[in-house]
């Protein structure tokens, strides 16, 4: 399967766990990011493993090079060092295209020509539109197009996304899906609640779900650490791993850092950035403390 041979090469050299921190450069890091990065960093360092840094910048409209530089600078200042080169996703779009081609060859993808307005109208017209983790599920409009109509519209250059045919994908499974969550054991998966999810957008030839599962396999990540808000996505990621023959990592989902009002720290709410804290004279140790890295922390700077 795609990427599996390269994964095995990486895995053979690993003697213990491999974790990663994979921010999107759409802004400067805030305390929530540091909490997540330190969580992954400590898991790797305490086990004598490897901590990788990946920049998930496939969205050209929101990601900016200056934010990538800021991320590298802030992590280095905090002492959260990483192993090996930084993988920058925008430099590897061909890898994701190869994976899409492999799925397409098995009739697991179909082109979707719908606009957001088209989908909203069809959802609104439904008396009981099903919902998933990301909102109303796609109603399957373009799944019902004939092969000839799909080919004709693509030949005319109509913009389209690529969606996973969830029913066909689930039918290809030979056993129920589950994943190993640290401290909780095996948990069952239900990827159907994502519906026919987009794996390649109209404006970007890939998607978060596709890229993250591909790169975790390629880089030999053995323990995926991330916020509990992304836990539902694990069901879909396990499906993609199984379809592509990629090995299954273990997972550790941590609590989210919140502000005084109990709201999750987020860029859109203008959470205080590490750059702001640094400029105001706050030291690295205090930033780590505010990020929930509670002393004593002899394994941190």
C-alpha positions as a Python dict, from the first residue, in 0.01 Angstrom:
ca = {
    (1, 'X'): (0, 0, 0),
    (2, 'X'): (102, 364, -47),
    (3, 'X'): (363, 483, 199),
    (4, 'X'): (381, 154, 388),
    (5, 'X'): (730, 57, 275),
    (6, 'X'): (863, 399, 375),
    (7, 'X'): (686, 368, 711),
    (8, 'X'): (856, 36, 778),
    (9, 'X'): (1196, 188, 706),
    (10, 'X'): (1129, 463, 961),
    (11, 'X'): (983, 221, 1214),
    (12, 'X'): (1276, -20, 1201),
    (13, 'X'): (1505, 251, 1335),
    (14, 'X'): (1277, 335, 1626),
    (15, 'X'): (1341, 177, 1965),
    (16, 'X'): (1058, 344, 2152),
    (17, 'X'): (772, 588, 2107),
    (18, 'X'): (758, 860, 1844),
    (19, 'X'): (530, 1158, 1905),
    (20, 'X'): (469, 1476, 1708),
    (21, 'X'): (341, 1831, 1736),
    (22, 'X'): (171, 1948, 1418),
    (23, 'X'): (50, 2310, 1428),
    (24, 'X'): (-101, 2504, 1139),
    (25, 'X'): (78, 2837, 1079),
    (26, 'X'): (-236, 3051, 1077),
    (27, 'X'): (-119, 3264, 1370),
    (28, 'X'): (130, 3279, 1653),
    (29, 'X'): (141, 3008, 1919),
    (30, 'X'): (-66, 3060, 2235),
    (31, 'X'): (-66, 2876, 2569),
    (32, 'X'): (-299, 2605, 2439),
    (33, 'X'): (-47, 2517, 2171),
    (34, 'X'): (234, 2503, 2427),
    (35, 'X'): (24, 2274, 2646),
    (36, 'X'): (-21, 2036, 2352),
    (37, 'X'): (343, 2055, 2238),
    (38, 'X'): (477, 1993, 2591),
    (39, 'X'): (237, 1699, 2634),
    (40, 'X'): (382, 1526, 2326),
    (41, 'X'): (740, 1635, 2404),
    (42, 'X'): (734, 1490, 2756),
    (43, 'X'): (588, 1158, 2642),
    (44, 'X'): (877, 1117, 2400),
    (45, 'X'): (1158, 1249, 2616),
    (46, 'X'): (1062, 1052, 2928),
    (47, 'X'): (1065, 731, 2724),
    (48, 'X'): (1388, 815, 2543),
    (49, 'X'): (1190, 842, 2221),
    (50, 'X'): (1162, 1093, 1939),
    (51, 'X'): (959, 1413, 1918),
    (52, 'X'): (881, 1537, 1568),
    (53, 'X'): (766, 1877, 1447),
    (54, 'X'): (535, 1902, 1146),
    (55, 'X'): (393, 2217, 989),
    (56, 'X'): (42, 2156, 853),
    (57, 'X'): (21, 2441, 602),
    (58, 'X'): (-185, 2303, 314),
    (59, 'X'): (-430, 2597, 327),
    (60, 'X'): (-261, 2875, 124),
    (61, 'X'): (-527, 3132, 213),
    (62, 'X'): (-470, 3116, 591),
    (63, 'X'): (-116, 2985, 641),
    (64, 'X'): (177, 3226, 625),
    (65, 'X'): (555, 3171, 629),
    (66, 'X'): (608, 3427, 905),
    (67, 'X'): (388, 3222, 1137),
    (68, 'X'): (596, 2912, 1062),
    (69, 'X'): (910, 3104, 1157),
    (70, 'X'): (738, 3225, 1474),
    (71, 'X'): (642, 2868, 1572),
    (72, 'X'): (999, 2744, 1534),
    (73, 'X'): (1134, 3040, 1731),
    (74, 'X'): (886, 3006, 2019),
    (75, 'X'): (939, 2631, 2060),
    (76, 'X'): (1316, 2674, 2060),
    (77, 'X'): (1288, 2954, 2318),
    (78, 'X'): (1079, 2727, 2542),
    (79, 'X'): (1335, 2447, 2511),
    (80, 'X'): (1094, 2211, 2336),
    (81, 'X'): (1347, 2069, 2092),
    (82, 'X'): (1253, 1832, 1811),
    (83, 'X'): (1427, 1548, 1629),
    (84, 'X'): (1510, 1544, 1261),
    (85, 'X'): (1395, 1785, 992),
    (86, 'X'): (1062, 1966, 1010),
    (87, 'X'): (809, 1824, 766),
    (88, 'X'): (625, 2104, 585),
    (89, 'X'): (312, 1962, 425),
    (90, 'X'): (284, 2214, 141),
    (91, 'X'): (614, 2080, 5),
    (92, 'X'): (472, 1728, -27),
    (93, 'X'): (138, 1766, -206),
    (94, 'X'): (244, 1494, -451),
    (95, 'X'): (246, 1240, -167),
    (96, 'X'): (-117, 1312, -90),
    (97, 'X'): (-209, 1298, -459),
    (98, 'X'): (-63, 947, -474),
    (99, 'X'): (-282, 841, -183),
    (100, 'X'): (-591, 994, -347),
    (101, 'X'): (-510, 809, -669),
    (102, 'X'): (-487, 480, -478),
    (103, 'X'): (-828, 537, -319),
    (104, 'X'): (-981, 645, -649),
    (105, 'X'): (-853, 331, -818),
    (106, 'X'): (-1065, 131, -573),
    (107, 'X'): (-1376, 347, -638),
    (108, 'X'): (-1363, 483, -284),
    (109, 'X'): (-1375, 849, -393),
    (110, 'X'): (-1611, 1053, -608),
    (111, 'X'): (-1601, 1413, -735),
    (112, 'X'): (-1833, 1660, -564),
    (113, 'X'): (-1932, 1971, -759),
    (114, 'X'): (-2163, 2116, -492),
    (115, 'X'): (-2105, 2460, -348),
    (116, 'X'): (-2161, 2534, 19),
    (117, 'X'): (-2484, 2708, -77),
    (118, 'X'): (-2601, 2399, -268),
    (119, 'X'): (-2537, 2179, 34),
    (120, 'X'): (-2702, 2424, 275),
    (121, 'X'): (-3016, 2434, 60),
    (122, 'X'): (-3043, 2056, 43),
    (123, 'X'): (-2982, 2017, 415),
    (124, 'X'): (-3243, 2283, 490),
    (125, 'X'): (-3493, 2102, 270),
    (126, 'X'): (-3447, 1780, 465),
    (127, 'X'): (-3678, 1728, 760),
    (128, 'X'): (-3418, 1532, 954),
    (129, 'X'): (-3070, 1596, 814),
    (130, 'X'): (-2820, 1379, 1006),
    (131, 'X'): (-2537, 1556, 1188),
    (132, 'X'): (-2181, 1450, 1258),
    (133, 'X'): (-1882, 1594, 1447),
    (134, 'X'): (-1840, 1871, 1186),
    (135, 'X'): (-2209, 1961, 1150),
    (136, 'X'): (-2476, 1843, 903),
    (137, 'X'): (-2363, 1549, 693),
    (138, 'X'): (-2328, 1587, 319),
    (139, 'X'): (-2654, 1460, 165),
    (140, 'X'): (-2481, 1259, -108),
    (141, 'X'): (-2597, 1468, -404),
    (142, 'X'): (-2297, 1402, -627),
    (143, 'X'): (-2267, 1040, -518),
    (144, 'X'): (-2583, 981, -721),
    (145, 'X'): (-2439, 1122, -1046),
    (146, 'X'): (-2376, 875, -1327),
    (147, 'X'): (-2016, 801, -1430),
    (148, 'X'): (-2084, 971, -1762),
    (149, 'X'): (-2210, 1291, -1598),
    (150, 'X'): (-1914, 1298, -1361),
    (151, 'X'): (-1671, 1255, -1650),
    (152, 'X'): (-1844, 1523, -1857),
    (153, 'X'): (-1840, 1782, -1578),
    (154, 'X'): (-1477, 1710, -1495),
    (155, 'X'): (-1384, 1736, -1864),
    (156, 'X'): (-1548, 2080, -1870),
    (157, 'X'): (-1322, 2185, -1587),
    (158, 'X'): (-1590, 2229, -1321),
    (159, 'X'): (-1432, 2287, -977),
    (160, 'X'): (-1482, 1986, -756),
    (161, 'X'): (-1377, 1832, -429),
    (162, 'X'): (-1309, 1462, -375),
    (163, 'X'): (-1525, 1286, -118),
    (164, 'X'): (-1483, 947, 46),
    (165, 'X'): (-1773, 717, -38),
    (166, 'X'): (-1834, 612, 322),
    (167, 'X'): (-2072, 328, 243),
    (168, 'X'): (-1828, 170, -2),
    (169, 'X'): (-1537, 224, 236),
    (170, 'X'): (-1717, 58, 527),
    (171, 'X'): (-1816, -233, 304),
    (172, 'X'): (-1446, -291, 230),
    (173, 'X'): (-1367, -355, 598),
    (174, 'X'): (-1319, -711, 718),
    (175, 'X'): (-1346, -640, 1091),
    (176, 'X'): (-1483, -368, 1325),
    (177, 'X'): (-1258, -69, 1382),
    (178, 'X'): (-1116, 34, 1719),
    (179, 'X'): (-819, 223, 1861),
    (180, 'X'): (-600, 208, 2170),
    (181, 'X'): (-642, 510, 2399),
    (182, 'X'): (-381, 554, 2672),
    (183, 'X'): (-529, 464, 3008),
    (184, 'X'): (-863, 352, 2860),
    (185, 'X'): (-781, 50, 2646),
    (186, 'X'): (-956, -35, 2319),
    (187, 'X'): (-1235, 198, 2208),
    (188, 'X'): (-1473, 122, 1923),
    (189, 'X'): (-1484, 343, 1614),
    (190, 'X'): (-1783, 466, 1417),
    (191, 'X'): (-1649, 656, 1113),
    (192, 'X'): (-1995, 658, 956),
    (193, 'X'): (-2083, 963, 1164),
    (194, 'X'): (-1857, 1169, 934),
    (195, 'X'): (-2053, 1077, 624),
    (196, 'X'): (-1891, 1129, 284),
    (197, 'X'): (-1608, 1344, 416),
    (198, 'X'): (-1397, 1564, 185),
    (199, 'X'): (-1044, 1428, 132),
    (200, 'X'): (-941, 1688, -126),
    (201, 'X'): (-1091, 2036, -134),
    (202, 'X'): (-1168, 2242, -443),
    (203, 'X'): (-900, 2497, -356),
    (204, 'X'): (-649, 2259, -194),
    (205, 'X'): (-559, 1917, -341),
    (206, 'X'): (-575, 1749, 1),
    (207, 'X'): (-741, 1778, 343),
    (208, 'X'): (-647, 1766, 710),
    (209, 'X'): (-779, 1412, 758),
    (210, 'X'): (-589, 1276, 460),
    (211, 'X'): (-261, 1455, 531),
    (212, 'X'): (-243, 1382, 902),
    (213, 'X'): (-299, 1007, 866),
    (214, 'X'): (-56, 986, 572),
    (215, 'X'): (217, 1175, 755),
    (216, 'X'): (176, 987, 1084),
    (217, 'X'): (234, 663, 893),
    (218, 'X'): (517, 800, 681),
    (219, 'X'): (701, 946, 980),
    (220, 'X'): (659, 639, 1199),
    (221, 'X'): (452, 810, 1468),
    (222, 'X'): (365, 549, 1730),
    (223, 'X'): (173, 770, 1976),
    (224, 'X'): (-61, 1043, 1848),
    (225, 'X'): (-112, 1306, 2119),
    (226, 'X'): (-366, 1582, 2067),
    (227, 'X'): (-655, 1767, 2229),
    (228, 'X'): (-974, 1587, 2321),
    (229, 'X'): (-1160, 1804, 2068),
    (230, 'X'): (-996, 1594, 1795),
    (231, 'X'): (-1084, 1260, 1953),
    (232, 'X'): (-1388, 1203, 1727),
    (233, 'X'): (-1160, 1235, 1422),
    (234, 'X'): (-975, 923, 1536),
    (235, 'X'): (-1265, 711, 1406),
    (236, 'X'): (-1216, 847, 1056),
    (237, 'X'): (-837, 827, 1077),
    (238, 'X'): (-853, 461, 1174),
    (239, 'X'): (-1069, 398, 868),
    (240, 'X'): (-816, 567, 638),
    (241, 'X'): (-528, 378, 800),
    (242, 'X'): (-707, 50, 746),
    (243, 'X'): (-802, 126, 386),
    (244, 'X'): (-443, 220, 303),
    (245, 'X'): (-280, -63, 497),
    (246, 'X'): (-102, 181, 728),
    (247, 'X'): (-7, 70, 1081),
    (248, 'X'): (-213, 182, 1378),
    (249, 'X'): (-56, 419, 1631),
    (250, 'X'): (-178, 449, 1990),
    (251, 'X'): (-357, 767, 2098),
    (252, 'X'): (-351, 1001, 2398),
    (253, 'X'): (-606, 1284, 2396),
    (254, 'X'): (-546, 1553, 2655),
    (255, 'X'): (-776, 1808, 2816),
    (256, 'X'): (-791, 2150, 2653),
    (257, 'X'): (-647, 2457, 2820),
    (258, 'X'): (-917, 2715, 2898),
    (259, 'X'): (-934, 3078, 3006),
    (260, 'X'): (-1082, 3214, 3329),
    (261, 'X'): (-1431, 3185, 3182),
    (262, 'X'): (-1385, 2819, 3092),
    (263, 'X'): (-1355, 2886, 2719),
    (264, 'X'): (-1103, 2696, 2512),
    (265, 'X'): (-802, 2910, 2416),
    (266, 'X'): (-824, 2986, 2045),
    (267, 'X'): (-664, 3215, 1787),
    (268, 'X'): (-1002, 3349, 1680),
    (269, 'X'): (-1063, 3473, 2038),
    (270, 'X'): (-724, 3647, 2035),
    (271, 'X'): (-574, 3436, 2311),
    (272, 'X'): (-247, 3583, 2439),
    (273, 'X'): (36, 3464, 2219),
    (274, 'X'): (375, 3339, 2334),
    (275, 'X'): (530, 3623, 2135),
    (276, 'X'): (325, 3875, 2335),
    (277, 'X'): (422, 3712, 2665),
    (278, 'X'): (789, 3713, 2569),
    (279, 'X'): (779, 4080, 2474),
    (280, 'X'): (616, 4165, 2806),
    (281, 'X'): (905, 4003, 2994),
    (282, 'X'): (748, 3671, 3093),
    (283, 'X'): (1014, 3399, 3110),
    (284, 'X'): (1003, 3053, 2955),
    (285, 'X'): (947, 2875, 3288),
    (286, 'X'): (648, 3097, 3368),
    (287, 'X'): (502, 3044, 3020),
    (288, 'X'): (526, 2668, 3069),
    (289, 'X'): (359, 2699, 3410),
    (290, 'X'): (74, 2903, 3262),
    (291, 'X'): (43, 2640, 2989),
    (292, 'X'): (-31, 2378, 3252),
    (293, 'X'): (315, 2226, 3275),
    (294, 'X'): (308, 2207, 3652),
    (295, 'X'): (636, 2209, 3852),
    (296, 'X'): (833, 2019, 3945),
    (297, 'X'): (932, 1967, 3584),
    (298, 'X'): (1295, 1861, 3592),
    (299, 'X'): (1262, 1727, 3238),
    (300, 'X'): (1176, 2074, 3108),
    (301, 'X'): (1404, 2378, 3092),
}
